[in-house]
Structures are given as structure tokens and as C-alpha cells.
Amino acid sequence: MSKKVRARGGTPDSERRLRKQIRRLKELRAADAEELAQLKADVEALVGALHHATVENGHLRQQSADGRAVVRVLPAPAPEAR
């Protein structure tokens, strides 16, 4: 059947469907690659923030152990009205 369609200068339906599916899969692959790149950047930022918090926590613990720490009680937030 496809030989007859090609002989008339047309494209078989099966080929058109496959080409459409290939296009869709390439689009999905590109979207996945973009999302993966964003997730990698997010992980890098979170690792940096975690490192910073860990270092700061270490400094605060050291100050507390040395007796140099200044402890302040923060006021509790006012309850929200509903």
C-alpha cells in the first residue's frame, strides 16, 4: 500500500504518524534536558546554602562554648487574626 502512495507522490499515514511522534519525543527530550539543568542548578544553590549555614552554626557553637555568645530572646510573633 505504501508503495502505491509513494508512487502517487504522497506520504503514507504510518510514516506521518511516526514523524509526528518523533517530533513530540524530541520536544519532550528537550524539555526534560532543560528541567534537568534547572534541577542541577537548584541542587548547587542548596548545597551552597547548606554549607553556609553549617559554617555559621559552627561559629555560633564555638562562641557559645567560649562564653562569648550573646543570647537574646526574640519576641514571639503575634497570632494572626482570622
mmCIF file as gemmi writes it, N, C-alpha and C atoms, coordinates in Angstrom:
data_model
loop_
_atom_site.group_PDB
_atom_site.id
_atom_site.type_symbol
_atom_site.label_atom_id
_atom_site.label_alt_id
_atom_site.label_comp_id
_atom_site.label_asym_id
_atom_site.label_entity_id
_atom_site.label_seq_id
_atom_site.pdbx_PDB_ins_code
_atom_site.Cartn_x
_atom_site.Cartn_y
_atom_site.Cartn_z
_atom_site.occupancy
_atom_site.B_iso_or_equiv
_atom_site.pdbx_formal_charge
_atom_site.auth_seq_id
_atom_site.auth_asym_id
_atom_site.pdbx_PDB_model_num
ATOM 1 N N . MET Axp A 1 ? 0.824 -1.201 0 1 0 ? 1 A 1
ATOM 2 C CA . MET Axp A 1 ? 0 0 0 1 0 ? 1 A 1
ATOM 3 C C . MET Axp A 1 ? 0.861 1.255 0 1 0 ? 1 A 1
ATOM 4 N N . SER Axp A 2 ? 1.896 1.269 0.843 1 0 ? 2 A 1
ATOM 5 C CA . SER Axp A 2 ? 2.731 2.462 0.924 1 0 ? 2 A 1
ATOM 6 C C . SER Axp A 2 ? 3.484 2.716 -0.378 1 0 ? 2 A 1
ATOM 7 N N . LYS Axp A 3 ? 3.773 1.643 -1.126 1 0 ? 3 A 1
ATOM 8 C CA . LYS Axp A 3 ? 4.447 1.827 -2.423 1 0 ? 3 A 1
ATOM 9 C C . LYS Axp A 3 ? 3.538 2.556 -3.389 1 0 ? 3 A 1
ATOM 10 N N . LYS Axp A 4 ? 2.23 2.237 -3.33 1 0 ? 4 A 1
ATOM 11 C CA . LYS Axp A 4 ? 1.266 2.911 -4.197 1 0 ? 4 A 1
ATOM 12 C C . LYS Axp A 4 ? 1.144 4.384 -3.819 1 0 ? 4 A 1
ATOM 13 N N . VAL Axp A 5 ? 1.13 4.652 -2.518 1 0 ? 5 A 1
ATOM 14 C CA . VAL Axp A 5 ? 1.02 6.038 -2.032 1 0 ? 5 A 1
ATOM 15 C C . VAL Axp A 5 ? 2.251 6.819 -2.466 1 0 ? 5 A 1
ATOM 16 N N . ARG Axp A 6 ? 3.429 6.214 -2.285 1 0 ? 6 A 1
ATOM 17 C CA . ARG Axp A 6 ? 4.67 6.887 -2.694 1 0 ? 6 A 1
ATOM 18 C C . ARG Axp A 6 ? 4.692 7.116 -4.207 1 0 ? 6 A 1
ATOM 19 N N . ALA Axp A 7 ? 4.179 6.149 -4.958 1 0 ? 7 A 1
ATOM 20 C CA . ALA Axp A 7 ? 4.169 6.272 -6.419 1 0 ? 7 A 1
ATOM 21 C C . ALA Axp A 7 ? 3.32 7.459 -6.855 1 0 ? 7 A 1
ATOM 22 N N . ARG Axp A 8 ? 2.318 7.796 -6.048 1 0 ? 8 A 1
ATOM 23 C CA . ARG Axp A 8 ? 1.47 8.954 -6.377 1 0 ? 8 A 1
ATOM 24 C C . ARG Axp A 8 ? 2.044 10.249 -5.805 1 0 ? 8 A 1
ATOM 25 N N . GLY Axp A 9 ? 3.193 10.14 -5.152 1 0 ? 9 A 1
ATOM 26 C CA . GLY Axp A 9 ? 3.846 11.341 -4.614 1 0 ? 9 A 1
ATOM 27 C C . GLY Axp A 9 ? 3.407 11.699 -3.212 1 0 ? 9 A 1
ATOM 28 N N . GLY Axp A 10 ? 2.739 10.817 -2.517 1 0 ? 10 A 1
ATOM 29 C CA . GLY Axp A 10 ? 2.264 11.082 -1.161 1 0 ? 10 A 1
ATOM 30 C C . GLY Axp A 10 ? 3.128 10.412 -0.113 1 0 ? 10 A 1
ATOM 31 N N . THR Axp A 11 ? 2.799 10.696 1.128 1 0 ? 11 A 1
ATOM 32 C CA . THR Axp A 11 ? 3.498 10.089 2.262 1 0 ? 11 A 1
ATOM 33 C C . THR Axp A 11 ? 2.517 9.178 2.973 1 0 ? 11 A 1
ATOM 34 N N . PRO Axp A 12 ? 2.887 7.939 3.226 1 0 ? 12 A 1
ATOM 35 C CA . PRO Axp A 12 ? 1.982 7.009 3.91 1 0 ? 12 A 1
ATOM 36 C C . PRO Axp A 12 ? 1.599 7.528 5.297 1 0 ? 12 A 1
ATOM 37 N N . ASP Axp A 13 ? 0.389 7.183 5.722 1 0 ? 13 A 1
ATOM 38 C CA . ASP Axp A 13 ? -0.101 7.603 7.042 1 0 ? 13 A 1
ATOM 39 C C . ASP Axp A 13 ? 0.817 7.126 8.157 1 0 ? 13 A 1
ATOM 40 N N . SER Axp A 14 ? 1.301 5.911 8.056 1 0 ? 14 A 1
ATOM 41 C CA . SER Axp A 14 ? 2.162 5.378 9.114 1 0 ? 14 A 1
ATOM 42 C C . SER Axp A 14 ? 3.432 6.218 9.257 1 0 ? 14 A 1
ATOM 43 N N . GLU Axp A 15 ? 3.98 6.649 8.131 1 0 ? 15 A 1
ATOM 44 C CA . GLU Axp A 15 ? 5.188 7.481 8.184 1 0 ? 15 A 1
ATOM 45 C C . GLU Axp A 15 ? 4.884 8.839 8.794 1 0 ? 15 A 1
ATOM 46 N N . ARG Axp A 16 ? 3.733 9.417 8.434 1 0 ? 16 A 1
ATOM 47 C CA . ARG Axp A 16 ? 3.348 10.719 9.007 1 0 ? 16 A 1
ATOM 48 C C . ARG Axp A 16 ? 3.162 10.603 10.517 1 0 ? 16 A 1
ATOM 49 N N . ARG Axp A 17 ? 2.504 9.515 10.952 1 0 ? 17 A 1
ATOM 50 C CA . ARG Axp A 17 ? 2.305 9.313 12.389 1 0 ? 17 A 1
ATOM 51 C C . ARG Axp A 17 ? 3.636 9.155 13.11 1 0 ? 17 A 1
ATOM 52 N N . LEU Axp A 18 ? 4.545 8.393 12.526 1 0 ? 18 A 1
ATOM 53 C CA . LEU Axp A 18 ? 5.863 8.204 13.14 1 0 ? 18 A 1
ATOM 54 C C . LEU Axp A 18 ? 6.654 9.504 13.201 1 0 ? 18 A 1
ATOM 55 N N . ARG Axp A 19 ? 6.598 10.281 12.143 1 0 ? 19 A 1
ATOM 56 C CA . ARG Axp A 19 ? 7.31 11.566 12.145 1 0 ? 19 A 1
ATOM 57 C C . ARG Axp A 19 ? 6.746 12.505 13.207 1 0 ? 19 A 1
ATOM 58 N N . LYS Axp A 20 ? 5.424 12.489 13.347 1 0 ? 20 A 1
ATOM 59 C CA . LYS Axp A 20 ? 4.783 13.322 14.367 1 0 ? 20 A 1
ATOM 60 C C . LYS Axp A 20 ? 5.209 12.866 15.767 1 0 ? 20 A 1
ATOM 61 N N . GLN Axp A 21 ? 5.235 11.561 15.971 1 0 ? 21 A 1
ATOM 62 C CA . GLN Axp A 21 ? 5.655 11.028 17.269 1 0 ? 21 A 1
ATOM 63 C C . GLN Axp A 21 ? 7.121 11.353 17.549 1 0 ? 21 A 1
ATOM 64 N N . ILE Axp A 22 ? 7.961 11.27 16.544 1 0 ? 22 A 1
ATOM 65 C CA . ILE Axp A 22 ? 9.379 11.611 16.704 1 0 ? 22 A 1
ATOM 66 C C . ILE Axp A 22 ? 9.525 13.074 17.105 1 0 ? 22 A 1
ATOM 67 N N . ARG Axp A 23 ? 8.78 13.961 16.444 1 0 ? 23 A 1
ATOM 68 C CA . ARG Axp A 23 ? 8.814 15.386 16.798 1 0 ? 23 A 1
ATOM 69 C C . ARG Axp A 23 ? 8.418 15.598 18.252 1 0 ? 23 A 1
ATOM 70 N N . ARG Axp A 24 ? 7.326 14.922 18.668 1 0 ? 24 A 1
ATOM 71 C CA . ARG Axp A 24 ? 6.84 15.059 20.036 1 0 ? 24 A 1
ATOM 72 C C . ARG Axp A 24 ? 7.879 14.552 21.034 1 0 ? 24 A 1
ATOM 73 N N . LEU Axp A 25 ? 8.502 13.432 20.731 1 0 ? 25 A 1
ATOM 74 C CA . LEU Axp A 25 ? 9.519 12.879 21.631 1 0 ? 25 A 1
ATOM 75 C C . LEU Axp A 25 ? 10.743 13.778 21.722 1 0 ? 25 A 1
ATOM 76 N N . LYS Axp A 26 ? 11.129 14.388 20.612 1 0 ? 26 A 1
ATOM 77 C CA . LYS Axp A 26 ? 12.264 15.322 20.644 1 0 ? 26 A 1
ATOM 78 C C . LYS Axp A 26 ? 11.934 16.542 21.5 1 0 ? 26 A 1
ATOM 79 N N . GLU Axp A 27 ? 10.696 17.024 21.403 1 0 ? 27 A 1
ATOM 80 C CA . GLU Axp A 27 ? 10.28 18.161 22.235 1 0 ? 27 A 1
ATOM 81 C C . GLU Axp A 27 ? 10.309 17.781 23.714 1 0 ? 27 A 1
ATOM 82 N N . LEU Axp A 28 ? 9.801 16.59 24.019 1 0 ? 28 A 1
ATOM 83 C CA . LEU Axp A 28 ? 9.819 16.129 25.412 1 0 ? 28 A 1
ATOM 84 C C . LEU Axp A 28 ? 11.25 15.965 25.924 1 0 ? 28 A 1
ATOM 85 N N . ARG Axp A 29 ? 12.106 15.46 25.076 1 0 ? 29 A 1
ATOM 86 C CA . ARG Axp A 29 ? 13.515 15.279 25.463 1 0 ? 29 A 1
ATOM 87 C C . ARG Axp A 29 ? 14.173 16.628 25.743 1 0 ? 29 A 1
ATOM 88 N N . ALA Axp A 30 ? 13.879 17.616 24.922 1 0 ? 30 A 1
ATOM 89 C CA . ALA Axp A 30 ? 14.441 18.957 25.137 1 0 ? 30 A 1
ATOM 90 C C . ALA Axp A 30 ? 13.91 19.561 26.435 1 0 ? 30 A 1
ATOM 91 N N . ALA Axp A 31 ? 12.612 19.373 26.689 1 0 ? 31 A 1
ATOM 92 C CA . ALA Axp A 31 ? 12.024 19.893 27.933 1 0 ? 31 A 1
ATOM 93 C C . ALA Axp A 31 ? 12.643 19.202 29.15 1 0 ? 31 A 1
ATOM 94 N N . ASP Axp A 32 ? 12.862 17.896 29.047 1 0 ? 32 A 1
ATOM 95 C CA . ASP Axp A 32 ? 13.487 17.163 30.15 1 0 ? 32 A 1
ATOM 96 C C . ASP Axp A 32 ? 14.916 17.646 30.393 1 0 ? 32 A 1
ATOM 97 N N . ALA Axp A 33 ? 15.651 17.897 29.325 1 0 ? 33 A 1
ATOM 98 C CA . ALA Axp A 33 ? 17.027 18.382 29.463 1 0 ? 33 A 1
ATOM 99 C C . ALA Axp A 33 ? 17.05 19.743 30.15 1 0 ? 33 A 1
ATOM 100 N N . GLU Axp A 34 ? 16.094 20.594 29.786 1 0 ? 34 A 1
ATOM 101 C CA . GLU Axp A 34 ? 16.005 21.926 30.404 1 0 ? 34 A 1
ATOM 102 C C . GLU Axp A 34 ? 15.673 21.801 31.89 1 0 ? 34 A 1
ATOM 103 N N . GLU Axp A 35 ? 14.731 20.93 32.221 1 0 ? 35 A 1
ATOM 104 C CA . GLU Axp A 35 ? 14.363 20.73 33.619 1 0 ? 35 A 1
ATOM 105 C C . GLU Axp A 35 ? 15.532 20.152 34.415 1 0 ? 35 A 1
ATOM 106 N N . LEU Axp A 36 ? 16.25 19.218 33.827 1 0 ? 36 A 1
ATOM 107 C CA . LEU Axp A 36 ? 17.406 18.62 34.491 1 0 ? 36 A 1
ATOM 108 C C . LEU Axp A 36 ? 18.477 19.665 34.774 1 0 ? 36 A 1
ATOM 109 N N . ALA Axp A 37 ? 18.727 20.544 33.83 1 0 ? 37 A 1
ATOM 110 C CA . ALA Axp A 37 ? 19.711 21.609 34.036 1 0 ? 37 A 1
ATOM 111 C C . ALA Axp A 37 ? 19.28 22.522 35.176 1 0 ? 37 A 1
ATOM 112 N N . GLN Axp A 38 ? 17.977 22.849 35.237 1 0 ? 38 A 1
ATOM 113 C CA . GLN Axp A 38 ? 17.474 23.701 36.32 1 0 ? 38 A 1
ATOM 114 C C . GLN Axp A 38 ? 17.601 22.996 37.664 1 0 ? 38 A 1
ATOM 115 N N . LEU Axp A 39 ? 17.297 21.715 37.704 1 0 ? 39 A 1
ATOM 116 C CA . LEU Axp A 39 ? 17.413 20.961 38.949 1 0 ? 39 A 1
ATOM 117 C C . LEU Axp A 39 ? 18.863 20.882 39.423 1 0 ? 39 A 1
ATOM 118 N N . LYS Axp A 40 ? 19.79 20.715 38.491 1 0 ? 40 A 1
ATOM 119 C CA . LYS Axp A 40 ? 21.213 20.692 38.867 1 0 ? 40 A 1
ATOM 120 C C . LYS Axp A 40 ? 21.635 22.038 39.454 1 0 ? 40 A 1
ATOM 121 N N . ALA Axp A 41 ? 21.157 23.13 38.851 1 0 ? 41 A 1
ATOM 122 C CA . ALA Axp A 41 ? 21.478 24.463 39.378 1 0 ? 41 A 1
ATOM 123 C C . ALA Axp A 41 ? 20.868 24.651 40.769 1 0 ? 41 A 1
ATOM 124 N N . ASP Axp A 42 ? 19.649 24.161 40.96 1 0 ? 42 A 1
ATOM 125 C CA . ASP Axp A 42 ? 18.999 24.262 42.269 1 0 ? 42 A 1
ATOM 126 C C . ASP Axp A 42 ? 19.773 23.477 43.322 1 0 ? 42 A 1
ATOM 127 N N . VAL Axp A 43 ? 20.228 22.285 42.968 1 0 ? 43 A 1
ATOM 128 C CA . VAL Axp A 43 ? 20.998 21.461 43.905 1 0 ? 43 A 1
ATOM 129 C C . VAL Axp A 43 ? 22.279 22.195 44.299 1 0 ? 43 A 1
ATOM 130 N N . GLU Axp A 44 ? 22.939 22.782 43.314 1 0 ? 44 A 1
ATOM 131 C CA . GLU Axp A 44 ? 24.177 23.517 43.599 1 0 ? 44 A 1
ATOM 132 C C . GLU Axp A 44 ? 23.92 24.671 44.573 1 0 ? 44 A 1
ATOM 133 N N . ALA Axp A 45 ? 22.836 25.407 44.349 1 0 ? 45 A 1
ATOM 134 C CA . ALA Axp A 45 ? 22.497 26.524 45.226 1 0 ? 45 A 1
ATOM 135 C C . ALA Axp A 45 ? 22.158 26.025 46.632 1 0 ? 45 A 1
ATOM 136 N N . LEU Axp A 46 ? 21.423 24.934 46.721 1 0 ? 46 A 1
ATOM 137 C CA . LEU Axp A 46 ? 21.058 24.392 48.034 1 0 ? 46 A 1
ATOM 138 C C . LEU Axp A 46 ? 22.273 23.863 48.783 1 0 ? 46 A 1
ATOM 139 N N . VAL Axp A 47 ? 23.194 23.241 48.084 1 0 ? 47 A 1
ATOM 140 C CA . VAL Axp A 47 ? 24.426 22.76 48.721 1 0 ? 47 A 1
ATOM 141 C C . VAL Axp A 47 ? 25.218 23.95 49.265 1 0 ? 47 A 1
ATOM 142 N N . GLY Axp A 48 ? 25.272 25.031 48.495 1 0 ? 48 A 1
ATOM 143 C CA . GLY Axp A 48 ? 25.967 26.235 48.955 1 0 ? 48 A 1
ATOM 144 C C . GLY Axp A 48 ? 25.32 26.823 50.199 1 0 ? 48 A 1
ATOM 145 N N . ALA Axp A 49 ? 23.981 26.873 50.208 1 0 ? 49 A 1
ATOM 146 C CA . ALA Axp A 49 ? 23.263 27.421 51.358 1 0 ? 49 A 1
ATOM 147 C C . ALA Axp A 49 ? 23.456 26.53 52.591 1 0 ? 49 A 1
ATOM 148 N N . LEU Axp A 50 ? 23.439 25.229 52.38 1 0 ? 50 A 1
ATOM 149 C CA . LEU Axp A 50 ? 23.654 24.304 53.489 1 0 ? 50 A 1
ATOM 150 C C . LEU Axp A 50 ? 25.062 24.459 54.063 1 0 ? 50 A 1
ATOM 151 N N . HIS Axp A 51 ? 26.044 24.594 53.189 1 0 ? 51 A 1
ATOM 152 C CA . HIS Axp A 51 ? 27.432 24.781 53.648 1 0 ? 51 A 1
ATOM 153 C C . HIS Axp A 51 ? 27.537 26.069 54.466 1 0 ? 51 A 1
ATOM 154 N N . HIS Axp A 52 ? 26.934 27.132 53.96 1 0 ? 52 A 1
ATOM 155 C CA . HIS Axp A 52 ? 26.991 28.421 54.666 1 0 ? 52 A 1
ATOM 156 C C . HIS Axp A 52 ? 26.347 28.295 56.051 1 0 ? 52 A 1
ATOM 157 N N . ALA Axp A 53 ? 25.192 27.657 56.12 1 0 ? 53 A 1
ATOM 158 C CA . ALA Axp A 53 ? 24.502 27.502 57.402 1 0 ? 53 A 1
ATOM 159 C C . ALA Axp A 53 ? 25.311 26.631 58.36 1 0 ? 53 A 1
ATOM 160 N N . THR Axp A 54 ? 25.956 25.607 57.833 1 0 ? 54 A 1
ATOM 161 C CA . THR Axp A 54 ? 26.77 24.723 58.663 1 0 ? 54 A 1
ATOM 162 C C . THR Axp A 54 ? 27.969 25.47 59.246 1 0 ? 54 A 1
ATOM 163 N N . VAL Axp A 55 ? 28.631 26.256 58.418 1 0 ? 55 A 1
ATOM 164 C CA . VAL Axp A 55 ? 29.787 27.036 58.887 1 0 ? 55 A 1
ATOM 165 C C . VAL Axp A 55 ? 29.337 28.057 59.932 1 0 ? 55 A 1
ATOM 166 N N . GLU Axp A 56 ? 28.24 28.764 59.652 1 0 ? 56 A 1
ATOM 167 C CA . GLU Axp A 56 ? 27.734 29.759 60.6 1 0 ? 56 A 1
ATOM 168 C C . GLU Axp A 56 ? 27.34 29.095 61.916 1 0 ? 56 A 1
ATOM 169 N N . ASN Axp A 57 ? 26.707 27.93 61.856 1 0 ? 57 A 1
ATOM 170 C CA . ASN Axp A 57 ? 26.32 27.202 63.055 1 0 ? 57 A 1
ATOM 171 C C . ASN Axp A 57 ? 27.563 26.823 63.86 1 0 ? 57 A 1
ATOM 172 N N . GLY Axp A 58 ? 28.607 26.395 63.16 1 0 ? 58 A 1
ATOM 173 C CA . GLY Axp A 58 ? 29.851 26.059 63.855 1 0 ? 58 A 1
ATOM 174 C C . GLY Axp A 58 ? 30.442 27.251 64.589 1 0 ? 58 A 1
ATOM 175 N N . HIS Axp A 59 ? 30.412 28.413 63.928 1 0 ? 59 A 1
ATOM 176 C CA . HIS Axp A 59 ? 30.917 29.642 64.586 1 0 ? 59 A 1
ATOM 177 C C . HIS Axp A 59 ? 30.079 29.982 65.819 1 0 ? 59 A 1
ATOM 178 N N . LEU Axp A 60 ? 28.786 29.888 65.702 1 0 ? 60 A 1
ATOM 179 C CA . LEU Axp A 60 ? 27.914 30.217 66.837 1 0 ? 60 A 1
ATOM 180 C C . LEU Axp A 60 ? 28.116 29.237 67.989 1 0 ? 60 A 1
ATOM 181 N N . ARG Axp A 61 ? 28.279 27.962 67.662 1 0 ? 61 A 1
ATOM 182 C CA . ARG Axp A 61 ? 28.525 26.965 68.715 1 0 ? 61 A 1
ATOM 183 C C . ARG Axp A 61 ? 29.869 27.247 69.419 1 0 ? 61 A 1
ATOM 184 N N . GLN Axp A 62 ? 30.867 27.64 68.634 1 0 ? 62 A 1
ATOM 185 C CA . GLN Axp A 62 ? 32.179 27.938 69.213 1 0 ? 62 A 1
ATOM 186 C C . GLN Axp A 62 ? 32.091 29.158 70.127 1 0 ? 62 A 1
ATOM 187 N N . GLN Axp A 63 ? 31.382 30.172 69.697 1 0 ? 63 A 1
ATOM 188 C CA . GLN Axp A 63 ? 31.209 31.363 70.544 1 0 ? 63 A 1
ATOM 189 C C . GLN Axp A 63 ? 30.485 31.001 71.828 1 0 ? 63 A 1
ATOM 190 N N . SER Axp A 64 ? 29.483 30.138 71.713 1 0 ? 64 A 1
ATOM 191 C CA . SER Axp A 64 ? 28.727 29.724 72.898 1 0 ? 64 A 1
ATOM 192 C C . SER Axp A 64 ? 29.626 28.937 73.856 1 0 ? 64 A 1
ATOM 193 N N . ALA Axp A 65 ? 30.444 28.072 73.314 1 0 ? 65 A 1
ATOM 194 C CA . ALA Axp A 65 ? 31.346 27.265 74.151 1 0 ? 65 A 1
ATOM 195 C C . ALA Axp A 65 ? 32.406 28.135 74.815 1 0 ? 65 A 1
ATOM 196 N N . ASP Axp A 66 ? 32.846 29.207 74.137 1 0 ? 66 A 1
ATOM 197 C CA . ASP Axp A 66 ? 33.865 30.106 74.687 1 0 ? 66 A 1
ATOM 198 C C . ASP Axp A 66 ? 33.28 31.102 75.677 1 0 ? 66 A 1
ATOM 199 N N . GLY Axp A 67 ? 31.962 31.135 75.82 1 0 ? 67 A 1
ATOM 200 C CA . GLY Axp A 67 ? 31.324 32.088 76.728 1 0 ? 67 A 1
ATOM 201 C C . GLY Axp A 67 ? 31.21 33.482 76.125 1 0 ? 67 A 1
ATOM 202 N N . ARG Axp A 68 ? 31.493 33.635 74.845 1 0 ? 68 A 1
ATOM 203 C CA . ARG Axp A 68 ? 31.418 34.957 74.206 1 0 ? 68 A 1
ATOM 204 C C . ARG Axp A 68 ? 30.058 35.203 73.565 1 0 ? 68 A 1
ATOM 205 N N . ALA Axp A 69 ? 29.181 34.236 73.616 1 0 ? 69 A 1
ATOM 206 C CA . ALA Axp A 69 ? 27.906 34.352 72.916 1 0 ? 69 A 1
ATOM 207 C C . ALA Axp A 69 ? 26.987 35.333 73.63 1 0 ? 69 A 1
ATOM 208 N N . VAL Axp A 70 ? 26.268 36.09 72.856 1 0 ? 70 A 1
ATOM 209 C CA . VAL Axp A 70 ? 25.236 36.975 73.383 1 0 ? 70 A 1
ATOM 210 C C . VAL Axp A 70 ? 23.905 36.348 72.983 1 0 ? 70 A 1
ATOM 211 N N . VAL Axp A 71 ? 23.141 35.957 73.995 1 0 ? 71 A 1
ATOM 212 C CA . VAL Axp A 71 ? 21.869 35.307 73.725 1 0 ? 71 A 1
ATOM 213 C C . VAL Axp A 71 ? 20.757 36.319 73.928 1 0 ? 71 A 1
ATOM 214 N N . ARG Axp A 72 ? 19.912 36.448 72.934 1 0 ? 72 A 1
ATOM 215 C CA . ARG Axp A 72 ? 18.774 37.37 73.016 1 0 ? 72 A 1
ATOM 216 C C . ARG Axp A 72 ? 17.498 36.581 72.768 1 0 ? 72 A 1
ATOM 217 N N . VAL Axp A 73 ? 16.485 36.885 73.536 1 0 ? 73 A 1
ATOM 218 C CA . VAL Axp A 73 ? 15.193 36.242 73.331 1 0 ? 73 A 1
ATOM 219 C C . VAL Axp A 73 ? 14.423 37.107 72.349 1 0 ? 73 A 1
ATOM 220 N N . LEU Axp A 74 ? 13.99 36.485 71.279 1 0 ? 74 A 1
ATOM 221 C CA . LEU Axp A 74 ? 13.208 37.216 70.285 1 0 ? 74 A 1
ATOM 222 C C . LEU Axp A 74 ? 11.746 37.196 70.688 1 0 ? 74 A 1
ATOM 223 N N . PRO Axp A 75 ? 11.055 38.288 70.442 1 0 ? 75 A 1
ATOM 224 C CA . PRO Axp A 75 ? 9.63 38.309 70.794 1 0 ? 75 A 1
ATOM 225 C C . PRO Axp A 75 ? 8.864 37.323 69.893 1 0 ? 75 A 1
ATOM 226 N N . ALA Axp A 76 ? 7.88 36.702 70.496 1 0 ? 76 A 1
ATOM 227 C CA . ALA Axp A 76 ? 7.045 35.773 69.736 1 0 ? 76 A 1
ATOM 228 C C . ALA Axp A 76 ? 6.161 36.569 68.801 1 0 ? 76 A 1
ATOM 229 N N . PRO Axp A 77 ? 5.938 36.062 67.597 1 0 ? 77 A 1
ATOM 230 C CA . PRO Axp A 77 ? 5.062 36.792 66.68 1 0 ? 77 A 1
ATOM 231 C C . PRO Axp A 77 ? 3.628 36.806 67.193 1 0 ? 77 A 1
ATOM 232 N N . ALA Axp A 78 ? 2.93 37.89 66.918 1 0 ? 78 A 1
ATOM 233 C CA . ALA Axp A 78 ? 1.54 38 67.335 1 0 ? 78 A 1
ATOM 234 C C . ALA Axp A 78 ? 0.695 37.023 66.521 1 0 ? 78 A 1
ATOM 235 N N . PRO Axp A 79 ? -0.262 36.385 67.16 1 0 ? 79 A 1
ATOM 236 C CA . PRO Axp A 79 ? -1.102 35.442 66.407 1 0 ? 79 A 1
ATOM 237 C C . PRO Axp A 79 ? -1.923 36.194 65.344 1 0 ? 79 A 1
ATOM 238 N N . GLU Axp A 80 ? -2.085 35.522 64.242 1 0 ? 80 A 1
ATOM 239 C CA . GLU Axp A 80 ? -2.825 36.145 63.147 1 0 ? 80 A 1
ATOM 240 C C . GLU Axp A 80 ? -4.315 36.123 63.448 1 0 ? 80 A 1
ATOM 241 N N . ALA Axp A 81 ? -4.978 37.225 63.128 1 0 ? 81 A 1
ATOM 242 C CA . ALA Axp A 81 ? -6.43 37.291 63.306 1 0 ? 81 A 1
ATOM 243 C C . ALA Axp A 81 ? -7.103 36.56 62.156 1 0 ? 81 A 1
ATOM 244 N N . ARG Axp A 82 ? -8.099 35.806 62.479 1 0 ? 82 A 1
ATOM 245 C CA . ARG Axp A 82 ? -8.794 35.035 61.426 1 0 ? 82 A 1
ATOM 246 C C . ARG Axp A 82 ? -10.149 35.576 61.151 1 0 ? 82 A 1
